[in-house]
Amino acid sequence: MKNSDLINDYLKRCESRIKAVEVLFQDKSYADVVRESQEVVELSLKALLRGINVSVPHIHDVGDILLENSKLLKNVRESDLEEITEISRKLRRDRELSFYGSEDLTPSTYYRKKDAIEAMNGAKKVLTFCNSLLR
């Protein structure tokens, strides 16, 4: 059973997060841009999975689940799906590091403008992709 209200809520929250990402980028808070972009991607893809009636697991990268269910997506090019899932995979890898850092890595000095641009553009691409399939 599909909960359309929940799907729409996810997408609306993603739109709000994109605005926040843009503010963080203007503030040169590049590590936070990466982290928030990951959340946009995760929530967008989970909305898409819900939209095609696929159970949403409690993991941060659902790209493989989307690939496994690609037959449920009509008129989607394989290359687009591969690009979307690669964005999710890359941002998942940076999820904790961009937020918490580590003993030998400080997020605010590690992440640079180009990292933030890549993450933000990826998040926008994934959100646009999911919106186009769900609306």
ABEGO torsion letter per residue (X at the ends): XBBAAAAAAAAAAAAAAAAAAAAAAAAGBAAAAAAAAAAAAAAAAAAAAAAAGBBBBBBABAAAAAAAAAAABBGBBAAAAAAAAAAAAAAAAAAAAAAAEBAABBAAAABBAAAAAAAAAAAAAAAAAAAAAAX
